[in-house]
């Protein structure tokens, strides 16, 4: 079962993965905002406040983890983009060297 998930994950583009993680991060941030609002506006018992603070800590850790993953993926995306641009430049150079020189002959 794990191998199937790994194979399907390999087929996902970096940009798609970035979009997916950004959506997850936005949902976590919304949950964190709601929890912070609740902690400020509602009268909570000490136990409820402690549970809410623990939940907020977990959500903050998730957000930090997602930020780290996003940073890594964005870096990989930049590398892929630079590689694509380099390949395009080399292709254009080869085209002009071989085909443009034939026209001038």
C-alpha angles and dihedrals in degrees: 000000000000092000091055091053091048092051093048090047091053090059093056114099121235091244092053091049090050090052091049093050092046089054091049090048091050091052091049091048090051090051090049092050091050091049092049091048090049092050091053100042107033129072103238131182118241091258093049091047091050091050091048092050090050090050090049090050091052091048092049090052090051091050091050091049091049090048090053092049091047091051091052093047093047089052090051090047091053090051091050091049092050090049090051092050091048091051090049091050092049091047091050091047092051091047092053094043096051104030100033091050090053091054092051093051 
